[in-house]
Amino acid sequence: MSRALVVARWELRSFAALWRVRLCLLVCLLAPFAFVAGVRGQTQLPEDSLFGRWVTESGFALPLLVLGFVAQWAAPALTALVAGDVFSGEDARGTWKTVLTRSTSRGEVFAGKVLAAVVWTVVLMVVLTASSTAAGLLVVGRQPLVGLSGQLVPAGHALPDVLGSWALTLPPVLGFTCLALALSVVTRSSVVGVVGPVLVGLAMQLYPFLGRSDVIGHLLLAFHLTSWHTLLLEQPGLRPVLESLAVSAAYACAALGVAWWRFSDRDELG
């Protein structure tokens, strides 16, 4: 396990040296401040977006508006930016034999790379949570928030709801991370590893428009990127939370199982 941690630290240092990773973190850090500053100078608000109409009325609305956009469109792309390349990048560089001859087993390399991708996802979500919340509170203020049931949520309860909403979105986002890892291993292509989860997420987002079964819809990972809505209702429900955790865990386990099966079965690595 200690060698897996060494691999993870090495991968994280490699991530930090990539310009695309630095640029992504910088955008996630500054974009909420730029957005709320721009909106405050406009007469028209993004009222067609969840919490868009309240973004200048309560500082707690901004992180929820950002979360709605991230959950619906950006999450698969942001997490796959690293996870989709962490295995296939070694194939592209032809460095597997070097990596696997450093007194590190194949299982430890696999675990270390998976851990590094998970840490990247968590860091990304923490940065987005902190920057959007800080932008809302510093630029707009700590006014009460109007919830999804029309109820007025006082500042003392709004902040935990905001942080809880971001935390509840993390499990399905990690599911997409694992999907990107699996595609990276199976296809050995960074393009497929990065773009694949985005296309899968888009297909899942479009499924409800086909008028198909709600049962199948609840089994789609992208559906649970909106499970945080329950925290903003007047009477929050536990079922959406449990469903999200169960479905996210199922996708993660299945994707990592396939990834490990293909990774351990590739004789040409060692």
Phi, psi and omega per residue, in radians:
M1 nan -0.613 -3.134
S2 -1.136 -0.618 3.113
R3 -1.235 -0.556 3.059
A4 -1.110 -0.671 3.099
L5 -1.159 -0.636 3.077
V6 -1.089 -0.767 3.100
V7 -1.063 -0.756 -3.141
A8 -1.079 -0.771 3.128
R9 -1.107 -0.697 3.108
W10 -1.096 -0.772 3.132
E11 -1.107 -0.730 -3.132
L12 -1.128 -0.664 3.061
R13 -1.130 -0.653 3.093
S14 -1.145 -0.707 3.093
F15 -1.036 -0.798 -3.065
A16 -1.092 -0.393 -3.131
A17 -1.504 -0.170 -3.103
L18 -1.423 2.318 -3.111
W19 -1.145 -0.592 -3.113
R20 -1.193 -0.576 3.107
V21 -1.241 -0.776 3.120
R22 -1.091 -0.736 3.137
L23 -1.140 -0.707 3.131
C24 -1.075 -0.796 3.138
L25 -1.148 -0.661 3.132
L26 -1.143 -0.740 3.110
V27 -1.117 -0.761 3.132
C28 -1.106 -0.552 -3.121
L29 -1.334 -0.686 -3.004
L30 -1.735 -0.465 -3.039
A31 -1.001 -0.748 3.129
P32 -1.062 -0.668 3.110
F33 -1.144 -0.755 3.131
A34 -1.135 -0.683 -3.109
F35 -1.144 -0.883 -3.073
V36 -1.184 -0.566 3.088
A37 -1.159 -0.688 3.127
G38 -1.214 -0.692 -3.123
V39 -1.152 -0.660 -3.116
R40 -1.126 -0.366 3.115
G41 -1.646 0.058 -3.106
Q42 -1.855 2.693 3.081
T43 -1.552 -0.397 3.138
Q44 -1.846 2.321 3.140
L45 -1.819 2.759 3.103
P46 -1.312 1.180 -3.022
E47 -1.233 -0.271 3.111
D48 -1.421 -0.059 3.104
S49 -1.801 2.621 3.132
L50 -1.064 2.182 -3.107
F51 1.225 0.098 3.138
G52 -1.117 -0.625 -3.097
R53 -1.248 -0.296 -3.097
W54 -1.835 0.122 -2.976
V55 -1.169 -0.403 3.077
T56 -1.769 0.003 -3.119
E57 -1.772 -0.457 -3.130
S58 -2.545 2.309 3.111
G59 -1.156 -0.304 3.131
F60 -1.398 -0.230 3.139
A61 -1.320 -0.558 -3.083
L62 -1.076 -0.902 3.139
P63 -1.068 -0.497 3.092
L64 -1.321 -0.606 3.047
L65 -1.124 -0.784 3.101
V66 -1.097 -0.735 3.129
L67 -1.064 -0.711 3.116
G68 -1.055 -0.721 3.111
F69 -1.203 -0.811 -3.130
V70 -1.063 -0.808 -3.091
A71 -1.141 -0.651 -3.049
Q72 -1.399 -0.626 -2.994
W73 -2.221 -0.712 -2.891
A74 -1.608 -0.444 -2.994
A75 -0.962 -0.887 -3.135
P76 -1.053 -0.670 -3.117
A77 -1.210 -0.751 -3.084
L78 -1.145 -0.749 -3.113
T79 -1.298 -0.604 -3.123
A80 -1.296 -0.250 3.131
L81 -0.954 -0.629 3.107
V82 -1.816 -0.878 -3.043
A83 -1.066 -0.565 -3.117
G84 -1.292 -0.149 -3.095
D85 -2.068 -0.146 -2.964
V86 -1.152 -0.554 3.071
F87 -1.701 -0.837 -3.078
S88 -1.154 -0.412 3.080
G89 -1.069 -0.622 3.093
E90 -1.172 -0.635 3.081
D91 -1.115 -0.765 -3.114
A92 -1.116 -0.621 -3.118
R93 -1.553 -0.189 -3.118
G94 1.143 0.673 -3.023
T95 -1.887 0.160 -3.074
W96 -1.078 -0.755 -3.108
K97 -1.111 -0.617 3.088
T98 -1.186 -0.765 -3.119
V99 -1.088 -0.699 -3.030
L100 -1.563 0.140 3.081
T101 -1.955 0.318 -3.139
R102 -1.835 0.817 3.101
S103 0.958 0.540 -3.135
T104 -2.176 2.239 -3.119
S105 -1.297 2.866 3.133
R106 -1.094 -0.673 3.112
G107 -1.112 -0.678 3.130
E108 -1.210 -0.653 3.067
V109 -1.115 -0.783 3.133
F110 -1.069 -0.851 -3.117
A111 -1.092 -0.701 -3.131
G112 -1.139 -0.729 3.133
K113 -1.191 -0.701 3.090
V114 -1.101 -0.779 3.140
L115 -1.066 -0.722 3.131
A116 -1.101 -0.727 3.123
A117 -1.139 -0.669 3.110
V118 -1.154 -0.759 3.117
V119 -1.063 -0.733 3.098
W120 -1.013 -0.783 -3.135
T121 -1.088 -0.776 3.140
V122 -1.112 -0.785 3.122
V123 -1.050 -0.766 3.135
L124 -1.036 -0.794 -3.132
M125 -1.187 -0.656 3.106
V126 -1.133 -0.745 3.116
V127 -1.081 -0.779 3.132
L128 -1.128 -0.718 3.116
T129 -1.084 -0.853 -3.089
A130 -1.160 -0.773 -3.075
S131 -1.208 -0.742 -3.121
S132 -1.225 -0.661 3.110
T133 -1.186 -0.777 3.126
A134 -1.102 -0.725 3.134
A135 -1.083 -0.767 -3.137
G136 -1.118 -0.801 -3.074
L137 -1.273 -0.650 -3.106
L138 -1.330 -0.675 -3.063
V139 -1.538 -0.681 -3.067
V140 -1.762 -0.911 3.124
G141 2.216 -3.095 -3.053
R142 -1.788 0.676 3.114
Q143 -1.190 2.703 3.077
P144 -1.007 2.689 -3.093
L145 -1.888 2.439 3.027
V146 -1.515 2.070 -3.104
G147 -1.376 -3.126 -3.074
L148 -1.294 -0.269 3.053
S149 -1.685 0.111 -3.104
G150 1.493 0.009 -3.137
Q151 -1.347 2.670 3.114
L152 -1.610 2.080 -3.111
V153 -1.749 2.014 -3.132
P154 -1.140 2.789 -3.067
A155 -0.999 -0.643 -3.118
G156 -1.108 -0.447 3.110
H157 -1.776 -0.413 -3.072
A158 -1.173 -0.722 -3.118
L159 -1.100 -0.834 3.057
P160 -1.041 -0.607 3.106
D161 -1.143 -0.705 3.127
V162 -1.126 -0.875 -3.129
L163 -1.116 -0.678 3.099
G164 -1.137 -0.624 3.120
S165 -1.119 -0.764 3.102
W166 -1.141 -0.706 3.140
A167 -1.127 -0.666 -3.124
L168 -1.216 -0.394 3.115
T169 -1.400 -0.340 -3.080
L170 -1.069 -0.778 -3.112
P171 -0.990 -0.868 3.098
P172 -1.156 -0.531 3.065
V173 -1.123 -0.710 3.067
L174 -1.120 -0.540 3.048
G175 -1.060 -0.724 3.082
F176 -1.194 -0.569 3.060
T177 -1.053 -0.810 3.136
C178 -1.151 -0.625 3.071
L179 -1.096 -0.739 3.104
A180 -1.110 -0.702 3.096
L181 -1.071 -0.774 -3.136
A182 -1.096 -0.772 3.124
L183 -1.133 -0.625 3.114
S184 -1.115 -0.702 -3.137
V185 -1.281 -0.843 -3.017
V186 -1.194 -0.765 -3.065
T187 -1.582 -0.357 -3.073
R188 1.049 0.386 -3.109
S189 -2.102 2.162 3.104
S190 -1.186 -0.580 3.133
V191 -1.099 -0.819 3.120
V192 -1.173 -0.683 -3.138
G193 -1.099 -0.584 -3.126
V194 -1.542 -0.779 -3.062
V195 -1.417 -0.564 -3.081
G196 -0.955 -0.896 3.130
P197 -1.079 -0.543 3.107
V198 -1.139 -0.775 3.138
L199 -1.188 -0.683 3.092
V200 -1.098 -0.789 3.111
G201 -1.071 -0.705 3.118
L202 -1.126 -0.756 3.117
A203 -1.067 -0.701 3.118
M204 -1.172 -0.626 3.111
Q205 -1.173 -0.568 -3.093
L206 -1.443 -0.287 -3.063
Y207 -0.961 -0.775 -3.114
P208 -1.018 -0.469 -3.122
F209 -1.275 -0.193 3.119
L210 -1.457 -0.146 3.129
G211 1.214 0.540 -3.104
R212 -1.510 -3.023 -3.064
S213 -1.094 2.345 3.071
D214 -1.163 -0.484 3.140
V215 -1.082 -0.824 3.110
I216 -1.150 -0.677 3.132
G217 -1.002 -0.684 3.134
H218 -1.242 -0.244 3.112
L219 -1.605 -0.084 3.130
L220 -1.484 2.350 -3.061
L221 -1.085 -0.694 -3.098
A222 -1.117 -0.505 3.121
F223 -1.018 -0.617 -3.052
H224 -1.480 0.011 2.973
L225 -1.241 -0.187 3.091
T226 -1.936 0.206 -3.115
S227 -1.153 -0.310 3.126
W228 -1.160 -0.271 3.131
H229 -0.988 -0.547 -3.092
T230 -1.088 -0.486 -3.132
L231 -1.243 -0.356 -3.106
L232 -1.732 0.128 3.054
L233 -1.495 2.782 3.138
E234 -1.117 -0.590 3.072
Q235 -2.175 1.537 -3.111
P236 -1.034 2.548 3.134
G237 -1.902 2.578 3.134
L238 -1.496 -0.460 -3.059
R239 -1.057 -0.802 3.115
P240 -1.032 -0.609 3.127
V241 -1.157 -0.830 -3.126
L242 -1.145 -0.697 3.100
E243 -1.083 -0.760 -3.135
S244 -1.074 -0.786 3.138
L245 -1.117 -0.736 -3.105
A246 -1.179 -0.832 -3.122
V247 -1.153 -0.729 3.134
S248 -1.090 -0.757 3.124
A249 -1.117 -0.673 3.138
A250 -1.125 -0.797 3.115
Y251 -1.101 -0.764 -3.112
A252 -1.104 -0.818 -3.128
C253 -1.124 -0.758 3.138
A254 -1.114 -0.785 -3.117
A255 -1.142 -0.770 3.140
L256 -1.201 -0.578 3.079
G257 -1.093 -0.793 3.104
V258 -1.130 -0.744 -3.132
A259 -1.058 -0.809 -3.136
W260 -1.167 -0.692 3.117
W261 -1.019 -0.815 -3.133
R262 -1.260 -0.664 -3.116
F263 -1.180 -0.744 -3.108
S264 -1.308 -0.301 -3.072
D265 -1.655 -0.005 -3.078
R266 -1.603 1.757 -3.071
D267 -1.139 -0.466 -3.043
E268 -1.295 -0.113 -3.138
L269 -1.275 -0.574 -3.049
G270 -2.354 nan nan
